[in-house]
Amino acid sequence: MKLNTRSFAALSAVLLVSALSLGGCAGMTQQEKSTATGAVIGGVVGNVLCGGLACTGAGAAVGGVIGHEVAK
């Protein structure tokens, strides 16, 4: 799969924001961390698969639910 410049920039921005925001997870429970991590990973996967905002949001939502359930 080849990323164009726009998709690469969006993916880079998502990864940068994710890395910075996960740095503030020190006071979170394990389940909250797992939910946030799942949402980030799902958002990145959704963006890579189809590159649209809707796909990114849907991927983040699904990833968050999966991360939440895995941590139970």
C-alpha positions in Angstrom: 0.0 0.0 0.0 1.4 3.3 -1.0 0.6 6.5 1.0 0.3 9.8 -0.8 1.6 13.0 0.8 -1.7 14.0 2.3 -2.3 10.6 3.9 1.2 10.5 5.2 0.8 13.9 6.7 -2.5 13.0 8.4 -1.1 9.7 9.7 2.0 11.5 11.0 -0.2 14.1 12.8 -2.4 11.4 14.4 0.7 9.5 15.6 2.3 12.7 17.0 -0.9 13.8 18.8 -1.4 10.3 20.1 2.1 10.0 21.5 1.9 13.4 23.2 -1.6 12.7 24.7 -0.7 9.2 25.9 2.1 10.9 28.0 -0.6 12.2 30.3 -1.9 8.8 31.1 -0.1 8.4 34.5 -3.3 8.9 36.6 -5.5 6.7 34.4 -6.8 3.3 35.4 -5.6 0.3 33.3 -9.0 0.1 31.6 -8.9 3.8 30.7 -5.4 3.3 29.2 -6.5 0.3 27.3 -9.6 2.2 25.9 -7.4 5.2 24.8 -4.8 2.9 23.3 -7.4 1.0 21.4 -9.0 4.2 20.1 -5.6 5.5 18.9 -4.7 2.3 17.1 -8.2 2.0 15.6 -8.0 5.5 14.4 -4.6 5.0 12.7 -5.8 1.7 11.1 -9.0 3.4 9.9 -7.0 6.3 8.4 -4.6 3.9 6.6 -7.3 1.7 5.2 -9.4 4.4 3.6 -8.0 7.8 4.5 -11.2 9.6 5.3 -12.3 11.3 8.4 -15.3 9.0 8.7 -13.0 5.9 8.5 -10.6 7.4 11.1 -13.5 8.1 13.5 -15.1 4.7 13.0 -11.8 3.0 13.5 -11.2 5.0 16.7 -14.7 4.1 18.0 -14.3 0.4 17.3 -10.7 0.4 18.7 -11.9 2.1 21.8 -14.6 -0.4 22.4 -12.3 -3.3 21.8 -9.7 -1.8 24.1 -12.3 -1.3 26.8 -13.5 -4.9 26.6 -10.0 -6.4 26.5 -9.1 -4.6 29.8 -12.1 -6.1 31.7 
